[in-house]
């Protein structure tokens, strides 16, 4: 019996403008939680990267764990982790993230 559920999206060739868009990152965190049927308990929290590694890190604490997003504008990459102790529809969450950031 699986008690942990997780998807990782390790995307490349994303639009750097989307990767740098705080509003889009915030919206994606909230919408992903909604798609997964989770309640946000804390966040979203967003932090800008350092000049040597520009991008945004954002996360929400959800009622069954967390969702995090790390963007890297110089290399056009995104890393998303949806981790939960409650089952959710992997495909819907993954497709939403991939479509939103036009993952290559």
CNS distance restraints for C-alpha pairs under 8 A (distance, minus, plus):
assign (resid   3 and name CA) (resid  85 and name CA) 5.77 0.50 0.50
assign (resid   3 and name CA) (resid  86 and name CA) 7.29 0.50 0.50
assign (resid   4 and name CA) (resid  83 and name CA) 7.45 0.50 0.50
assign (resid   4 and name CA) (resid  84 and name CA) 6.01 0.50 0.50
assign (resid   4 and name CA) (resid  85 and name CA) 4.76 0.50 0.50
assign (resid   4 and name CA) (resid  86 and name CA) 7.05 0.50 0.50
assign (resid   4 and name CA) (resid  87 and name CA) 7.77 0.50 0.50
assign (resid   5 and name CA) (resid  83 and name CA) 5.88 0.50 0.50
assign (resid   5 and name CA) (resid  84 and name CA) 5.19 0.50 0.50
assign (resid   5 and name CA) (resid  85 and name CA) 6.01 0.50 0.50
assign (resid   5 and name CA) (resid  86 and name CA) 6.75 0.50 0.50
assign (resid   5 and name CA) (resid  87 and name CA) 6.03 0.50 0.50
assign (resid   5 and name CA) (resid  88 and name CA) 7.51 0.50 0.50
assign (resid   6 and name CA) (resid  81 and name CA) 7.15 0.50 0.50
assign (resid   6 and name CA) (resid  82 and name CA) 5.45 0.50 0.50
assign (resid   6 and name CA) (resid  83 and name CA) 4.43 0.50 0.50
assign (resid   6 and name CA) (resid  84 and name CA) 6.26 0.50 0.50
assign (resid   6 and name CA) (resid  90 and name CA) 7.88 0.50 0.50
assign (resid   7 and name CA) (resid  80 and name CA) 7.96 0.50 0.50
assign (resid   7 and name CA) (resid  81 and name CA) 5.99 0.50 0.50
assign (resid   7 and name CA) (resid  82 and name CA) 5.35 0.50 0.50
assign (resid   7 and name CA) (resid  83 and name CA) 6.75 0.50 0.50
assign (resid   7 and name CA) (resid  90 and name CA) 6.64 0.50 0.50
assign (resid   7 and name CA) (resid  94 and name CA) 7.34 0.50 0.50
assign (resid   8 and name CA) (resid  79 and name CA) 7.13 0.50 0.50
assign (resid   8 and name CA) (resid  80 and name CA) 5.59 0.50 0.50
assign (resid   8 and name CA) (resid  81 and name CA) 4.76 0.50 0.50
assign (resid   8 and name CA) (resid  82 and name CA) 6.57 0.50 0.50
assign (resid   9 and name CA) (resid  78 and name CA) 7.49 0.50 0.50
assign (resid   9 and name CA) (resid  79 and name CA) 5.58 0.50 0.50
assign (resid   9 and name CA) (resid  80 and name CA) 4.99 0.50 0.50
assign (resid   9 and name CA) (resid  81 and name CA) 6.67 0.50 0.50
assign (resid   9 and name CA) (resid  94 and name CA) 7.04 0.50 0.50
assign (resid   9 and name CA) (resid  97 and name CA) 7.84 0.50 0.50
assign (resid   9 and name CA) (resid  98 and name CA) 7.73 0.50 0.50
assign (resid  10 and name CA) (resid  77 and name CA) 7.43 0.50 0.50
assign (resid  10 and name CA) (resid  78 and name CA) 5.94 0.50 0.50
assign (resid  10 and name CA) (resid  79 and name CA) 4.62 0.50 0.50
assign (resid  10 and name CA) (resid  80 and name CA) 6.60 0.50 0.50
assign (resid  11 and name CA) (resid  77 and name CA) 5.48 0.50 0.50
assign (resid  11 and name CA) (resid  78 and name CA) 5.02 0.50 0.50
assign (resid  11 and name CA) (resid  79 and name CA) 6.26 0.50 0.50
assign (resid  11 and name CA) (resid  98 and name CA) 7.72 0.50 0.50
assign (resid  11 and name CA) (resid 103 and name CA) 5.28 0.50 0.50
assign (resid  11 and name CA) (resid 104 and name CA) 6.58 0.50 0.50
assign (resid  12 and name CA) (resid  75 and name CA) 7.88 0.50 0.50
assign (resid  12 and name CA) (resid  76 and name CA) 5.90 0.50 0.50
assign (resid  12 and name CA) (resid  77 and name CA) 4.53 0.50 0.50
assign (resid  12 and name CA) (resid  78 and name CA) 6.60 0.50 0.50
assign (resid  12 and name CA) (resid 103 and name CA) 5.86 0.50 0.50
assign (resid  12 and name CA) (resid 104 and name CA) 5.38 0.50 0.50
assign (resid  13 and name CA) (resid  75 and name CA) 7.83 0.50 0.50
assign (resid  13 and name CA) (resid  76 and name CA) 5.19 0.50 0.50
assign (resid  13 and name CA) (resid  77 and name CA) 6.36 0.50 0.50
assign (resid  13 and name CA) (resid 102 and name CA) 7.99 0.50 0.50
assign (resid  13 and name CA) (resid 103 and name CA) 6.20 0.50 0.50
assign (resid  13 and name CA) (resid 104 and name CA) 4.95 0.50 0.50
assign (resid  14 and name CA) (resid  18 and name CA) 7.61 0.50 0.50
assign (resid  14 and name CA) (resid  19 and name CA) 7.27 0.50 0.50
assign (resid  14 and name CA) (resid  76 and name CA) 4.98 0.50 0.50
assign (resid  14 and name CA) (resid  77 and name CA) 6.05 0.50 0.50
assign (resid  14 and name CA) (resid  78 and name CA) 7.43 0.50 0.50
assign (resid  14 and name CA) (resid 101 and name CA) 5.99 0.50 0.50
assign (resid  14 and name CA) (resid 102 and name CA) 5.76 0.50 0.50
assign (resid  14 and name CA) (resid 103 and name CA) 5.21 0.50 0.50
assign (resid  14 and name CA) (resid 104 and name CA) 6.36 0.50 0.50
assign (resid  15 and name CA) (resid  19 and name CA) 6.46 0.50 0.50
assign (resid  15 and name CA) (resid  76 and name CA) 6.46 0.50 0.50
assign (resid  15 and name CA) (resid 101 and name CA) 6.91 0.50 0.50
assign (resid  15 and name CA) (resid 102 and name CA) 7.08 0.50 0.50
assign (resid  16 and name CA) (resid  20 and name CA) 6.19 0.50 0.50
assign (resid  16 and name CA) (resid  72 and name CA) 7.96 0.50 0.50
assign (resid  16 and name CA) (resid  73 and name CA) 4.94 0.50 0.50
assign (resid  16 and name CA) (resid  74 and name CA) 7.39 0.50 0.50
assign (resid  16 and name CA) (resid  76 and name CA) 5.57 0.50 0.50
assign (resid  17 and name CA) (resid  21 and name CA) 6.23 0.50 0.50
assign (resid  17 and name CA) (resid  73 and name CA) 7.80 0.50 0.50
assign (resid  18 and name CA) (resid  24 and name CA) 6.93 0.50 0.50
assign (resid  18 and name CA) (resid 101 and name CA) 6.53 0.50 0.50
assign (resid  19 and name CA) (resid  25 and name CA) 7.61 0.50 0.50
assign (resid  19 and name CA) (resid  55 and name CA) 6.71 0.50 0.50
assign (resid  19 and name CA) (resid  56 and name CA) 7.31 0.50 0.50
assign (resid  19 and name CA) (resid  71 and name CA) 5.57 0.50 0.50
assign (resid  19 and name CA) (resid  72 and name CA) 6.93 0.50 0.50
assign (resid  19 and name CA) (resid  73 and name CA) 5.92 0.50 0.50
assign (resid  19 and name CA) (resid  76 and name CA) 7.43 0.50 0.50
assign (resid  19 and name CA) (resid  77 and name CA) 7.90 0.50 0.50
assign (resid  19 and name CA) (resid  78 and name CA) 7.37 0.50 0.50
assign (resid  19 and name CA) (resid 101 and name CA) 7.47 0.50 0.50
assign (resid  20 and name CA) (resid  55 and name CA) 5.88 0.50 0.50
assign (resid  20 and name CA) (resid  56 and name CA) 6.54 0.50 0.50
assign (resid  20 and name CA) (resid  71 and name CA) 7.48 0.50 0.50
assign (resid  20 and name CA) (resid  73 and name CA) 6.58 0.50 0.50
assign (resid  21 and name CA) (resid  25 and name CA) 6.34 0.50 0.50
assign (resid  22 and name CA) (resid  26 and name CA) 6.08 0.50 0.50
assign (resid  22 and name CA) (resid  46 and name CA) 7.39 0.50 0.50
assign (resid  22 and name CA) (resid  56 and name CA) 7.48 0.50 0.50
assign (resid  23 and name CA) (resid  27 and name CA) 6.04 0.50 0.50
assign (resid  24 and name CA) (resid  28 and name CA) 5.96 0.50 0.50
assign (resid  25 and name CA) (resid  29 and name CA) 6.25 0.50 0.50
assign (resid  25 and name CA) (resid  58 and name CA) 7.02 0.50 0.50
assign (resid  25 and name CA) (resid  69 and name CA) 7.58 0.50 0.50
assign (resid  26 and name CA) (resid  30 and name CA) 6.44 0.50 0.50
assign (resid  26 and name CA) (resid  44 and name CA) 6.18 0.50 0.50
assign (resid  26 and name CA) (resid  46 and name CA) 7.51 0.50 0.50
assign (resid  26 and name CA) (resid  58 and name CA) 7.37 0.50 0.50
assign (resid  27 and name CA) (resid  31 and name CA) 5.96 0.50 0.50
assign (resid  28 and name CA) (resid  32 and name CA) 5.80 0.50 0.50
assign (resid  28 and name CA) (resid  97 and name CA) 7.34 0.50 0.50
assign (resid  28 and name CA) (resid 100 and name CA) 7.88 0.50 0.50
assign (resid  29 and name CA) (resid  33 and name CA) 6.34 0.50 0.50
assign (resid  29 and name CA) (resid  44 and name CA) 6.95 0.50 0.50
assign (resid  29 and name CA) (resid  58 and name CA) 7.75 0.50 0.50
assign (resid  29 and name CA) (resid  59 and name CA) 6.90 0.50 0.50
assign (resid  29 and name CA) (resid  60 and name CA) 6.70 0.50 0.50
assign (resid  29 and name CA) (resid  67 and name CA) 6.79 0.50 0.50
assign (resid  29 and name CA) (resid  68 and name CA) 7.50 0.50 0.50
assign (resid  29 and name CA) (resid  69 and name CA) 7.73 0.50 0.50
assign (resid  30 and name CA) (resid  34 and name CA) 6.33 0.50 0.50
assign (resid  30 and name CA) (resid  40 and name CA) 7.45 0.50 0.50
assign (resid  30 and name CA) (resid  44 and name CA) 7.46 0.50 0.50
assign (resid  30 and name CA) (resid  60 and name CA) 7.84 0.50 0.50
assign (resid  31 and name CA) (resid  35 and name CA) 6.09 0.50 0.50
assign (resid  32 and name CA) (resid  36 and name CA) 6.17 0.50 0.50
assign (resid  32 and name CA) (resid  93 and name CA) 6.00 0.50 0.50
assign (resid  32 and name CA) (resid  96 and name CA) 7.54 0.50 0.50
assign (resid  32 and name CA) (resid  97 and name CA) 7.72 0.50 0.50
assign (resid  33 and name CA) (resid  37 and name CA) 6.24 0.50 0.50
assign (resid  33 and name CA) (resid  38 and name CA) 5.06 0.50 0.50
assign (resid  33 and name CA) (resid  39 and name CA) 6.64 0.50 0.50
assign (resid  33 and name CA) (resid  40 and name CA) 6.85 0.50 0.50
assign (resid  33 and name CA) (resid  62 and name CA) 7.23 0.50 0.50
assign (resid  33 and name CA) (resid  67 and name CA) 7.53 0.50 0.50
assign (resid  34 and name CA) (resid  38 and name CA) 5.77 0.50 0.50
assign (resid  34 and name CA) (resid  39 and name CA) 7.16 0.50 0.50
assign (resid  35 and name CA) (resid  89 and name CA) 7.94 0.50 0.50
assign (resid  35 and name CA) (resid  92 and name CA) 7.01 0.50 0.50
assign (resid  35 and name CA) (resid  93 and name CA) 6.21 0.50 0.50
assign (resid  36 and name CA) (resid  88 and name CA) 5.18 0.50 0.50
assign (resid  36 and name CA) (resid  89 and name CA) 6.37 0.50 0.50
assign (resid  36 and name CA) (resid  93 and name CA) 6.69 0.50 0.50
assign (resid  37 and name CA) (resid  88 and name CA) 7.09 0.50 0.50
assign (resid  38 and name CA) (resid  62 and name CA) 6.09 0.50 0.50
assign (resid  38 and name CA) (resid  63 and name CA) 6.16 0.50 0.50
assign (resid  38 and name CA) (resid  64 and name CA) 7.20 0.50 0.50
assign (resid  39 and name CA) (resid  62 and name CA) 5.50 0.50 0.50
assign (resid  39 and name CA) (resid  63 and name CA) 5.46 0.50 0.50
assign (resid  40 and name CA) (resid  60 and name CA) 6.50 0.50 0.50
assign (resid  40 and name CA) (resid  61 and name CA) 5.97 0.50 0.50
assign (resid  40 and name CA) (resid  62 and name CA) 4.40 0.50 0.50
assign (resid  40 and name CA) (resid  63 and name CA) 6.33 0.50 0.50
assign (resid  41 and name CA) (resid  60 and name CA) 7.49 0.50 0.50
assign (resid  41 and name CA) (resid  61 and name CA) 5.57 0.50 0.50
assign (resid  41 and name CA) (resid  62 and name CA) 5.25 0.50 0.50
assign (resid  41 and name CA) (resid  63 and name CA) 6.08 0.50 0.50
assign (resid  42 and name CA) (resid  60 and name CA) 5.77 0.50 0.50
assign (resid  42 and name CA) (resid  61 and name CA) 5.07 0.50 0.50
assign (resid  42 and name CA) (resid  62 and name CA) 7.03 0.50 0.50
assign (resid  43 and name CA) (resid  59 and name CA) 6.75 0.50 0.50
assign (resid  43 and name CA) (resid  60 and name CA) 4.75 0.50 0.50
assign (resid  43 and name CA) (resid  61 and name CA) 6.55 0.50 0.50
assign (resid  44 and name CA) (resid  58 and name CA) 6.66 0.50 0.50
assign (resid  44 and name CA) (resid  59 and name CA) 5.57 0.50 0.50
assign (resid  44 and name CA) (resid  60 and name CA) 4.77 0.50 0.50
assign (resid  44 and name CA) (resid  61 and name CA) 7.89 0.50 0.50
assign (resid  45 and name CA) (resid  58 and name CA) 5.38 0.50 0.50
assign (resid  45 and name CA) (resid  59 and name CA) 5.50 0.50 0.50
assign (resid  45 and name CA) (resid  60 and name CA) 6.56 0.50 0.50
assign (resid  46 and name CA) (resid  56 and name CA) 6.69 0.50 0.50
assign (resid  46 and name CA) (resid  57 and name CA) 5.69 0.50 0.50
assign (resid  46 and name CA) (resid  58 and name CA) 4.24 0.50 0.50
assign (resid  46 and name CA) (resid  59 and name CA) 6.80 0.50 0.50
assign (resid  47 and name CA) (resid  56 and name CA) 5.68 0.50 0.50
assign (resid  47 and name CA) (resid  57 and name CA) 5.29 0.50 0.50
assign (resid  47 and name CA) (resid  58 and name CA) 6.32 0.50 0.50
assign (resid  48 and name CA) (resid  54 and name CA) 7.16 0.50 0.50
assign (resid  48 and name CA) (resid  55 and name CA) 5.99 0.50 0.50
assign (resid  48 and name CA) (resid  56 and name CA) 4.65 0.50 0.50
assign (resid  48 and name CA) (resid  57 and name CA) 6.49 0.50 0.50
assign (resid  49 and name CA) (resid  53 and name CA) 5.90 0.50 0.50
assign (resid  49 and name CA) (resid  54 and name CA) 4.71 0.50 0.50
assign (resid  49 and name CA) (resid  55 and name CA) 5.00 0.50 0.50
assign (resid  49 and name CA) (resid  56 and name CA) 5.54 0.50 0.50
assign (resid  49 and name CA) (resid  57 and name CA) 7.10 0.50 0.50
assign (resid  50 and name CA) (resid  54 and name CA) 5.47 0.50 0.50
assign (resid  50 and name CA) (resid  55 and name CA) 7.80 0.50 0.50
assign (resid  53 and name CA) (resid  72 and name CA) 6.89 0.50 0.50
assign (resid  53 and name CA) (resid  74 and name CA) 7.51 0.50 0.50
assign (resid  54 and name CA) (resid  72 and name CA) 5.93 0.50 0.50
assign (resid  54 and name CA) (resid  73 and name CA) 5.90 0.50 0.50
assign (resid  54 and name CA) (resid  74 and name CA) 6.72 0.50 0.50
assign (resid  55 and name CA) (resid  70 and name CA) 7.28 0.50 0.50
assign (resid  55 and name CA) (resid  71 and name CA) 4.91 0.50 0.50
assign (resid  55 and name CA) (resid  72 and name CA) 4.55 0.50 0.50
assign (resid  55 and name CA) (resid  73 and name CA) 5.21 0.50 0.50
assign (resid  55 and name CA) (resid  74 and name CA) 7.91 0.50 0.50
assign (resid  56 and name CA) (resid  69 and name CA) 7.73 0.50 0.50
assign (resid  56 and name CA) (resid  70 and name CA) 5.82 0.50 0.50
assign (resid  56 and name CA) (resid  71 and name CA) 5.18 0.50 0.50
assign (resid  56 and name CA) (resid  72 and name CA) 7.12 0.50 0.50
assign (resid  57 and name CA) (resid  68 and name CA) 7.38 0.50 0.50
assign (resid  57 and name CA) (resid  69 and name CA) 5.62 0.50 0.50
assign (resid  57 and name CA) (resid  70 and name CA) 4.43 0.50 0.50
assign (resid  57 and name CA) (resid  71 and name CA) 6.38 0.50 0.50
assign (resid  58 and name CA) (resid  68 and name CA) 5.69 0.50 0.50
assign (resid  58 and name CA) (resid  69 and name CA) 5.16 0.50 0.50
assign (resid  58 and name CA) (resid  70 and name CA) 6.54 0.50 0.50
assign (resid  59 and name CA) (resid  66 and name CA) 7.08 0.50 0.50
assign (resid  59 and name CA) (resid  67 and name CA) 5.54 0.50 0.50
assign (resid  59 and name CA) (resid  68 and name CA) 4.20 0.50 0.50
assign (resid  59 and name CA) (resid  69 and name CA) 6.21 0.50 0.50
assign (resid  60 and name CA) (resid  66 and name CA) 5.71 0.50 0.50
assign (resid  60 and name CA) (resid  67 and name CA) 5.46 0.50 0.50
assign (resid  60 and name CA) (resid  68 and name CA) 6.62 0.50 0.50
assign (resid  61 and name CA) (resid  65 and name CA) 5.95 0.50 0.50
assign (resid  61 and name CA) (resid  66 and name CA) 4.49 0.50 0.50
assign (resid  61 and name CA) (resid  67 and name CA) 6.68 0.50 0.50
assign (resid  62 and name CA) (resid  66 and name CA) 5.16 0.50 0.50
assign (resid  62 and name CA) (resid  67 and name CA) 7.31 0.50 0.50
assign (resid  64 and name CA) (resid  84 and name CA) 5.18 0.50 0.50
assign (resid  64 and name CA) (resid  85 and name CA) 5.38 0.50 0.50
assign (resid  64 and name CA) (resid  86 and name CA) 6.18 0.50 0.50
assign (resid  65 and name CA) (resid  83 and name CA) 5.98 0.50 0.50
assign (resid  65 and name CA) (resid  84 and name CA) 4.94 0.50 0.50
assign (resid  65 and name CA) (resid  85 and name CA) 6.67 0.50 0.50
assign (resid  66 and name CA) (resid  81 and name CA) 7.96 0.50 0.50
assign (resid  66 and name CA) (resid  82 and name CA) 6.31 0.50 0.50
assign (resid  66 and name CA) (resid  83 and name CA) 5.62 0.50 0.50
assign (resid  66 and name CA) (resid  84 and name CA) 6.70 0.50 0.50
assign (resid  67 and name CA) (resid  80 and name CA) 7.37 0.50 0.50
assign (resid  67 and name CA) (resid  81 and name CA) 5.63 0.50 0.50
assign (resid  67 and name CA) (resid  82 and name CA) 4.54 0.50 0.50
assign (resid  67 and name CA) (resid  83 and name CA) 6.31 0.50 0.50
assign (resid  68 and name CA) (resid  80 and name CA) 5.63 0.50 0.50
assign (resid  68 and name CA) (resid  81 and name CA) 5.24 0.50 0.50
assign (resid  68 and name CA) (resid  82 and name CA) 6.67 0.50 0.50
assign (resid  69 and name CA) (resid  78 and name CA) 7.10 0.50 0.50
assign (resid  69 and name CA) (resid  79 and name CA) 5.77 0.50 0.50
assign (resid  69 and name CA) (resid  80 and name CA) 4.49 0.50 0.50
assign (resid  69 and name CA) (resid  81 and name CA) 6.62 0.50 0.50
assign (resid  70 and name CA) (resid  78 and name CA) 5.69 0.50 0.50
assign (resid  70 and name CA) (resid  79 and name CA) 5.13 0.50 0.50
assign (resid  70 and name CA) (resid  80 and name CA) 6.42 0.50 0.50
assign (resid  71 and name CA) (resid  76 and name CA) 7.68 0.50 0.50
assign (resid  71 and name CA) (resid  77 and name CA) 5.90 0.50 0.50
assign (resid  71 and name CA) (resid  78 and name CA) 4.45 0.50 0.50
assign (resid  71 and name CA) (resid  79 and name CA) 6.47 0.50 0.50
assign (resid  72 and name CA) (resid  76 and name CA) 5.75 0.50 0.50
assign (resid  72 and name CA) (resid  77 and name CA) 5.11 0.50 0.50
assign (resid  72 and name CA) (resid  78 and name CA) 6.22 0.50 0.50
assign (resid  73 and name CA) (resid  77 and name CA) 6.68 0.50 0.50
assign (resid  89 and name CA) (resid  93 and name CA) 6.60 0.50 0.50
assign (resid  90 and name CA) (resid  94 and name CA) 6.01 0.50 0.50
assign (resid  91 and name CA) (resid  95 and name CA) 5.87 0.50 0.50
assign (resid  92 and name CA) (resid  96 and name CA) 6.13 0.50 0.50
assign (resid  93 and name CA) (resid  97 and name CA) 6.37 0.50 0.50
assign (resid  94 and name CA) (resid  98 and name CA) 6.09 0.50 0.50
assign (resid  95 and name CA) (resid  99 and name CA) 5.90 0.50 0.50
assign (resid  96 and name CA) (resid 100 and name CA) 5.93 0.50 0.50
assign (resid  97 and name CA) (resid 101 and name CA) 6.25 0.50 0.50
assign (resid  98 and name CA) (resid 102 and name CA) 5.63 0.50 0.50
assign (resid  98 and name CA) (resid 103 and name CA) 5.06 0.50 0.50
assign (resid  99 and name CA) (resid 103 and name CA) 6.82 0.50 0.50
